[in-house]
Amino acid sequence: MNSHGFEGLEAWIGRTRVASAVIDARQAELMNATMEGRVSERGLCNLVEGSPLPFGWHWLWFADAFPAGKLGRDGHPARGDFMPPIPLPRRMWAGSRISFHHPLQIGMTASRKTTITSIAAKTGRSGDLVFLTMLHEISEGDTMLITEEQDLVYRTDPTPDAPAPVQQQPPSRDMTTLSRQVHPDPVWMFRYSALTFNGHRIHYDADYARKVEGYRGIVFHAPLTATLLMDIAGEKLGDRKMASFAFRAVSPLFQDAAFMIHAKSDGSTATAWAETPGGALALTATASLQASIAAPEYRACNDQNGHDLKPSQEHQHDQ
């Protein structure tokens, strides 16, 4: 790695840390209350010891726990300890590649081993960039449950003359595409930030998001969008086990604007994506199946009359 003050960052490659957590029912109940009725009306009632958790809920555990004095200006942990002292102020979760080996279950005592696997400096249209990849390995004893490669990107503060981001077109839709509308709101986003112990100020501090990081408003969480896409992709794929899920963030979504999520499948894989209100690609994902293994069964809650709640209305779209 060379120039621009990035020398020496390679020394952080290979650094490892381990966190442990009890996968408790209370945290799962709070997530269930946070998600129920947002896109699908179906909630989960079998949140007891041994119950498998839905895909994407592993992000509720193993968060860094640093006091306020050890946080950076953005609300993330300050750099220079486990995370390298990258001299760029803005950090974004750019994407992840996740493999699901065995279900994460309530009552488990699990551990997550995190290793920094690569750091690369580049120059883009908007200036200097540093890409950092971490490998997360979640296990119970000797049993590997989930592996995830997480990509972070660090960048400079925005400038008035910075070029506008290039908008990407989403995949085409057809009559088989499953589509749903998502309505962000402050309470939903606050609850998700709290459950994941995410202090990044772009998700709740409008002045900071606009004046410091250059967004037009409060930013909807990329991993929450990815969780919604896991759900709709899994629904599209049917009663089969999701073996892997990969997503890439393209354009931000915001608290004050509804957006669409979509999924389509060719049988063994699914493509899912989120679109900005203007129809540009916001987040894209792919999911693959292990068709021979049944998916974890989640028992839906009933309404007050004892009837099973039905999934929210599906919208079919042509091109």
C-alpha positions in Angstrom: 0.0 0.0 0.0 1.5 3.3 -1.0 1.1 7.1 -0.8 -1.6 9.3 0.6 -0.7 8.5 4.2 -1.8 4.8 3.9 1.6 3.3 4.6 1.8 0.7 7.3 -1.9 -0.4 7.2 -0.9 -3.8 6.0 0.3 -4.5 9.6 -3.3 -4.9 10.6 -4.0 -7.7 8.1 -4.3 -11.0 10.0 -5.4 -9.4 13.3 -8.0 -11.4 15.1 -10.4 -11.0 17.9 -13.1 -13.2 19.4 -16.4 -12.2 21.0 -18.9 -14.6 22.8 -22.6 -14.2 23.2 -25.6 -16.1 24.6 -28.3 -16.1 21.8 -31.1 -15.1 24.2 -34.8 -15.3 23.6 -35.3 -11.7 24.8 -33.2 -10.2 22.1 -35.0 -12.3 19.5 -38.4 -11.2 20.9 -37.4 -7.6 20.6 -36.2 -8.1 17.0 -39.5 -9.9 16.2 -41.5 -7.0 17.6 -39.3 -4.6 15.5 -39.8 -6.5 12.3 -43.4 -7.9 12.5 -45.8 -6.1 10.2 -43.2 -4.0 8.5 -43.2 -5.8 5.2 -44.8 -9.1 6.0 -47.5 -9.3 8.6 -46.3 -12.7 9.8 -44.5 -12.7 13.2 -42.7 -15.5 14.9 -44.1 -17.2 18.0 -41.7 -20.1 18.5 -39.0 -18.0 20.1 -38.0 -20.5 22.8 -34.8 -22.4 23.5 -33.7 -24.3 20.5 -35.7 -22.3 18.0 -33.7 -21.4 14.8 -33.4 -17.7 14.0 -34.3 -16.1 10.7 -31.5 -15.3 8.2 -29.8 -12.0 9.0 -30.6 -12.0 12.7 -27.0 -12.9 13.6 -26.2 -9.2 13.3 -28.0 -8.7 16.7 -25.2 -10.2 18.6 -21.4 -9.8 19.0 -21.4 -5.9 18.6 -18.4 -3.9 19.8 -19.1 -2.4 23.3 -17.0 0.7 23.7 -17.7 3.6 26.1 -18.4 7.1 24.6 -14.8 8.2 25.2 -13.6 5.5 22.7 -15.9 6.5 19.9 -15.0 8.4 16.8 -16.9 11.5 15.5 -19.3 9.2 13.5 -20.3 7.1 16.5 -18.3 4.1 15.4 -15.5 2.8 17.7 -12.3 4.9 17.3 -9.6 3.5 15.1 -6.2 2.4 16.0 -7.0 -0.6 18.3 -8.4 -3.6 16.4 -9.4 -1.5 13.4 -6.5 0.2 11.6 -6.0 4.0 11.8 -7.2 4.7 8.2 -6.9 8.5 7.7 -10.3 8.8 6.0 -13.2 10.1 8.0 -16.2 8.3 6.4 -17.0 4.6 6.8 -19.7 2.6 4.9 -20.7 -1.0 5.0 -20.3 -1.8 1.3 -21.5 -5.4 1.3 -21.2 -9.0 2.7 -20.9 -12.6 1.4 -22.5 -14.9 3.9 -22.6 -18.7 4.1 -25.2 -20.4 6.4 -23.9 -23.8 7.5 -26.2 -24.5 10.5 -29.0 -22.5 12.1 -28.2 -20.0 14.9 -30.5 -21.1 17.7 -32.0 -19.5 20.8 -30.1 -20.7 23.9 -26.8 -21.3 22.2 -23.6 -19.9 23.6 -21.8 -18.9 20.4 -18.6 -17.2 19.5 -17.6 -14.9 16.6 -14.0 -14.9 15.5 -13.2 -11.8 13.4 -10.1 -11.6 11.2 -9.0 -8.6 9.0 -8.2 -10.3 5.7 -7.4 -7.5 3.3 -6.8 -3.7 3.1 -6.5 -2.0 -0.2 -6.2 1.7 -1.1 -7.7 3.0 -4.3 -8.5 6.3 -6.0 -12.1 6.8 -7.2 -14.1 9.5 -8.9 -14.7 11.1 -5.5 -11.2 10.8 -4.2 -9.2 8.4 -2.0 -10.8 5.2 -0.9 -9.7 2.3 1.4 -11.4 -1.0 1.2 -11.2 -3.3 4.3 -12.5 -6.9 4.4 -13.1 -8.9 7.6 -14.0 -12.5 7.9 -16.5 -13.3 10.7 -16.8 -17.0 11.8 -19.7 -17.7 14.1 -19.5 -21.1 15.8 -20.8 -23.1 18.7 -18.0 -25.2 20.0 -16.5 -27.0 17.0 -19.6 -26.5 14.8 -19.3 -23.7 12.3 -22.7 -21.9 12.0 -22.2 -18.9 9.8 -19.3 -17.4 7.9 -19.4 -13.8 6.6 -16.9 -11.7 4.6 -17.8 -8.1 5.3 -16.5 -5.2 3.2 -16.1 -1.7 4.6 -15.1 1.3 2.5 -13.5 4.4 4.0 -13.6 7.7 2.0 -13.0 11.4 2.2 -15.6 14.0 3.3 -17.7 15.3 0.5 -16.8 18.5 -1.3 -19.0 20.9 -3.2 -17.4 20.1 -6.5 -17.6 16.3 -6.0 -19.2 14.5 -9.0 -22.7 13.1 -8.5 -22.8 9.4 -8.0 -23.5 7.3 -11.1 -26.9 5.7 -10.8 -27.2 2.0 -11.7 -30.2 0.4 -13.2 -31.9 -2.4 -11.3 -32.6 -5.8 -12.8 -35.6 -6.2 -15.1 -38.9 -7.4 -13.6 -41.4 -9.9 -15.0 -44.7 -11.4 -14.0 -43.0 -13.8 -11.6 -41.2 -11.1 -9.6 -42.3 -10.7 -6.0 -42.4 -7.0 -5.0 -43.1 -5.2 -1.7 -43.1 -1.6 -0.6 -41.1 -0.6 2.5 -42.0 2.4 4.6 -39.1 3.5 6.8 -39.9 5.5 10.0 -37.9 6.8 12.9 -39.1 4.3 15.5 -38.3 1.3 13.4 -34.8 2.6 12.6 -34.2 3.6 16.3 -35.1 0.1 17.4 -32.9 -1.6 14.9 -29.9 0.7 15.8 -30.5 -0.2 19.5 -30.8 -3.9 18.9 -27.5 -4.0 16.8 -25.8 -1.4 19.1 -25.1 0.7 16.0 -24.0 4.2 17.0 -23.4 5.5 13.4 -24.9 8.9 13.5 -26.1 8.9 9.9 -29.0 6.7 11.1 -30.5 9.2 13.6 -28.7 12.5 13.6 -30.0 14.5 10.6 -27.7 17.5 11.0 -24.7 15.2 11.1 -25.8 13.2 8.1 -26.4 16.3 6.0 -23.7 18.7 7.1 -20.8 16.3 7.8 -21.3 13.2 5.7 -23.1 14.9 2.8 -26.3 12.8 2.7 -29.6 14.5 2.0 -31.1 13.0 5.2 -31.1 10.2 7.7 -29.9 7.0 6.1 -31.7 3.7 6.2 -29.5 0.8 7.5 -27.9 -1.3 4.7 -28.0 -4.5 6.9 -31.6 -3.9 7.7 -32.3 -3.6 3.9 -30.3 -6.8 3.4 -32.4 -8.6 6.1 -35.5 -7.6 4.2 -34.0 -9.0 1.0 -33.1 -12.2 2.8 -36.7 -12.5 3.8 -38.2 -11.8 0.4 -35.6 -14.0 -1.4 -36.3 -16.9 1.0 -40.0 -16.5 0.4 -39.5 -16.6 -3.3 -37.3 -19.7 -3.1 -39.8 -21.6 -1.1 -39.4 -24.3 1.6 -35.7 -24.8 1.1 -32.6 -23.9 3.0 -30.7 -20.8 2.0 -27.1 -21.8 1.7 -25.6 -18.4 0.9 -26.5 -14.7 0.6 -24.4 -11.9 -0.8 -25.3 -8.2 -1.0 -23.7 -5.0 -2.3 -24.8 -1.5 -1.3 -25.0 0.8 -4.3 -27.0 3.9 -3.4 -28.4 5.1 0.0 -32.0 4.9 1.0 -33.5 7.4 3.4 -35.8 7.5 6.4 -38.3 9.9 4.8 -39.0 8.0 1.6 -40.7 4.6 0.9 -38.9 2.3 -1.4 -39.5 -1.1 -3.2 -37.8 -4.4 -2.7 -38.0 -7.2 -5.3 -37.0 -10.9 -5.7 -37.1 -13.3 -8.6 -35.8 -16.9 -8.8 -34.7 -19.4 -11.4 -35.3 -22.3 -9.0 -31.9 -22.8 -7.3 -30.9 -19.1 -6.9 -32.7 -15.9 -6.3 -31.9 -12.3 -7.2 -33.2 -9.7 -4.8 -32.8 -5.9 -4.9 -34.0 -2.6 -3.4 -34.8 0.4 -5.5 -34.6 4.1 -4.6 -37.9 6.0 -4.9 -36.6 7.2 -8.3 -36.1 3.6 -9.6 -32.3 3.4 -9.3 -30.6 0.4 -7.8 -29.9 0.9 -4.1 -28.8 -2.6 -2.9 -28.4 -5.8 -4.9 -28.2 -9.4 -3.6 -28.1 -13.0 -4.6 -29.1 -16.1 -2.7 -28.4 -19.7 -3.4 -30.1 -22.8 -2.1 -29.2 -26.2 -0.6 -32.4 -27.8 -1.8 -32.0 -31.1 -0.1 -32.3 -29.6 3.4 -35.6 -28.3 4.7 -35.6 -24.6 5.8 -36.0 -23.9 9.5 -39.7 -23.8 10.3 -41.0 -20.6 11.9 -44.5 -20.8 13.4 -46.5 -17.6 12.7 -48.4 -15.7 15.4 -52.2 -15.6 15.3 -54.3 -12.5 15.4 -56.7 -11.8 18.3 -59.4 -14.0 16.6 -57.1 -17.0 16.5 -56.6 -16.9 12.7 -53.1 -17.1 11.2 -52.0 -13.8 9.8 -51.5 -13.8 6.1 -48.4 -12.4 4.3 -49.0 -8.9 3.1 -50.3 -8.5 -0.4 -47.9 -9.4 -3.1 -47.5 -7.1 -6.0 -46.7 -8.6 -9.4 -45.0 -6.3 -11.9 -44.2 -6.6 -15.6 -41.4 -4.7 -17.3 
